[in-house]
């Protein structure tokens, strides 16, 4: 492995471990590193430390890491497919589909026996249903339309329709319901419990593995559709596989944590520029670990703030840099 890659992984892994330790020790209740270790092995001096570390801080920190990795890799896949450094998972309308599902639940006054309208589990179900609806529509479209730019435009149209419907629901909803929906839409990793985390981690792990297996096709796609076909890549099949993988990664994270923005935009391009490579078998794990570090760091400073506030503060300068560097190279 070249020295640059060793340095990159060393810095990212060291940073990830350091931020994770801070995540477990900082908070409204300060817990020393020694007490955190004792709580993790079940030998805490105070029982409250075990509850705080195991049931609050650790699942939140691990969720942030998995969500950051998922969104960063989903962004990389979208940027490769559309060959545009400003593409991200939301361009397929998946995030807006999840938002529409949750809006129908929380703003539409739906009640289901055995569940309260603000139930976390019910929110995840409706977000998944919204994402699945958009996914089915995009897959149907992908079998008929060959142009990546046409898919991009249709994804934007799905997003606009979903947000228009959400705005309509907000207009006729109570202020309390609108505030509750706004809080969900601003993103948070705090509400994920262990049972939900296992589902999230399983889907994200599968999505990342499938993305890495698609590396050869993605490398060929960068050289043009005709070249990809000439080396035996089935472009139509790859397009559908790509949509499915991005849907897995972006859909499950939005369902559990809300619509978290900027990670899919802000992480892949700087990583590609730093490592000076376009080989996806190298980029995918690098982007995943950097995405995990970035979102964990954002979540550390967003304990009492919406997560999207921190990701926007971090991501906006990066996006400005991408735009300026892209225009300067032309």
ZIVEN-V327191 format. One record per residue. RES is the residue in three letters. D_CENTER is the distance of its C-alpha to the mean C-alpha in Angstrom with 1 decimal. Layout:
res->[RES:RES]
d_center->[D_CENTER:D_CENTER]
This chain:
res->[UNK:UNK:UNK:UNK:UNK:UNK:UNK:UNK:UNK:UNK:UNK:UNK:UNK:UNK:UNK:UNK:UNK:UNK:UNK:UNK:UNK:UNK:UNK:UNK:UNK:UNK:UNK:UNK:UNK:UNK:UNK:UNK:UNK:UNK:UNK:UNK:UNK:UNK:UNK:UNK:UNK:UNK:UNK:UNK:UNK:UNK:UNK:UNK:UNK:UNK:UNK:UNK:UNK:UNK:UNK:UNK:UNK:UNK:UNK:UNK:UNK:UNK:UNK:UNK:UNK:UNK:UNK:UNK:UNK:UNK:UNK:UNK:UNK:UNK:UNK:UNK:UNK:UNK:UNK:UNK:UNK:UNK:UNK:UNK:UNK:UNK:UNK:UNK:UNK:UNK:UNK:UNK:UNK:UNK:UNK:UNK:UNK:UNK:UNK:UNK:UNK:UNK:UNK:UNK:UNK:UNK:UNK:UNK:UNK:UNK:UNK:UNK:UNK:UNK:UNK:UNK:UNK:UNK:UNK:UNK:UNK:UNK:UNK:UNK:UNK:UNK:UNK:UNK:UNK:UNK:UNK:UNK:UNK:UNK:UNK:UNK:UNK:UNK:UNK:UNK:UNK:UNK:UNK:UNK:UNK:UNK:UNK:UNK:UNK:UNK:UNK:UNK:UNK:UNK:UNK:UNK:UNK:UNK:UNK:UNK:UNK:UNK:UNK:UNK:UNK:UNK:UNK:UNK:UNK:UNK:UNK:UNK:UNK:UNK:UNK:UNK:UNK:UNK:UNK:UNK:UNK:UNK:UNK:UNK:UNK:UNK:UNK:UNK:UNK:UNK:UNK:UNK:UNK:UNK:UNK:UNK:UNK:UNK:UNK:UNK:UNK:UNK:UNK:UNK:UNK:UNK:UNK:UNK:UNK:UNK:UNK:UNK:UNK:UNK:UNK:UNK:UNK:UNK:UNK:UNK:UNK:UNK:UNK:UNK:UNK:UNK:UNK:UNK:UNK:UNK:UNK:UNK:UNK:UNK:UNK:UNK:UNK:UNK:UNK:UNK:UNK:UNK:UNK:UNK:UNK:UNK:UNK:UNK:UNK:UNK:UNK:UNK:UNK:UNK:UNK:UNK:UNK:UNK:UNK:UNK:UNK:UNK:UNK:UNK:UNK:UNK:UNK:UNK:UNK:UNK:UNK:UNK:UNK:UNK:UNK:UNK:UNK:UNK:UNK:UNK:UNK:UNK:UNK:UNK:UNK:UNK:UNK:UNK:UNK:UNK:UNK:UNK:UNK:UNK:UNK:UNK:UNK:UNK:UNK:UNK:UNK:UNK:UNK:UNK:UNK:UNK:UNK:UNK:UNK:UNK:UNK:UNK:UNK:UNK:UNK:UNK:UNK:UNK:UNK:UNK:UNK:UNK:UNK:UNK:UNK:UNK:UNK:UNK:UNK:UNK]
d_center->[28.2:28.9:29.3:26.4:23.9:25.6:25.3:21.6:20.8:23.4:22.0:18.4:19.5:22.1:19.8:17.3:20.3:21.8:18.9:18.6:22.3:22.1:19.4:21.9:25.0:24.2:24.2:26.9:28.6:29.1:29.3:30.6:29.1:32.1:31.6:27.9:29.2:31.9:29.5:27.3:30.5:31.9:34.7:33.7:36.6:35.3:33.7:31.4:29.7:28.8:27.3:25.3:24.0:23.4:22.3:20.6:19.5:18.7:16.3:14.5:14.4:13.3:10.5:9.2:9.8:8.2:4.8:5.5:7.0:4.8:2.8:6.4:8.2:7.1:8.3:11.3:12.2:12.4:14.4:16.6:17.3:18.2:19.6:18.3:16.5:15.3:13.5:9.8:8.0:9.8:13.0:13.4:13.6:11.0:9.6:13.3:14.4:12.6:14.1:17.4:17.5:17.1:19.5:22.0:22.0:22.1:24.1:26.0:27.8:27.1:28.6:28.5:31.1:29.9:26.8:26.6:24.8:22.4:21.8:18.3:18.9:20.1:17.1:14.8:17.4:17.7:14.0:14.1:17.4:16.2:13.4:16.1:18.6:16.8:16.0:19.8:20.8:18.9:20.3:23.7:23.5:22.4:25.6:27.7:26.3:26.2:25.1:21.6:22.4:23.6:20.4:18.6:21.2:21.1:17.3:18.1:21.0:19.1:16.8:20.1:21.8:19.2:19.1:22.9:23.2:21.1:23.4:26.4:25.4:24.9:28.4:30.1:28.3:29.6:28.4:27.3:25.0:23.6:22.9:21.2:18.9:18.2:17.3:14.7:13.3:13.1:10.4:11.6:11.2:15.0:15.8:14.5:17.7:18.5:19.0:15.6:14.1:16.1:14.7:11.0:12.1:14.3:12.0:9.4:12.6:14.2:11.5:11.7:15.4:15.8:14.1:16.6:19.4:18.8:19.4:23.1:22.4:19.9:22.5:25.1:23.2:23.1:26.9:27.2:27.3:31.0:30.7:27.9:30.3:33.2:31.7:31.1:27.4:27.2:25.2:25.0:23.7:21.1:19.9:19.5:17.9:15.3:14.5:14.4:12.1:9.5:10.2:9.9:6.4:5.1:8.1:8.3:5.3:6.9:10.1:10.3:8.9:9.4:8.1:6.5:7.8:9.1:6.9:6.8:10.4:11.7:11.2:12.4:15.7:17.1:16.5:18.3:21.0:21.5:22.0:23.9:22.8:21.3:21.6:18.3:19.7:19.6:16.6:14.0:14.9:15.4:12.1:10.4:12.8:12.6:8.8:9.8:12.8:11.6:9.3:12.1:14.6:13.2:13.2:16.7:18.1:16.5:18.4:20.3:18.2:15.3:12.2:11.7:15.2:14.5:11.5:13.9:16.8:15.2:13.6:16.6:19.1:17.1:16.9:20.6:21.3:19.7:21.8:24.9:24.7:24.2:27.2:29.3:29.1:30.5]
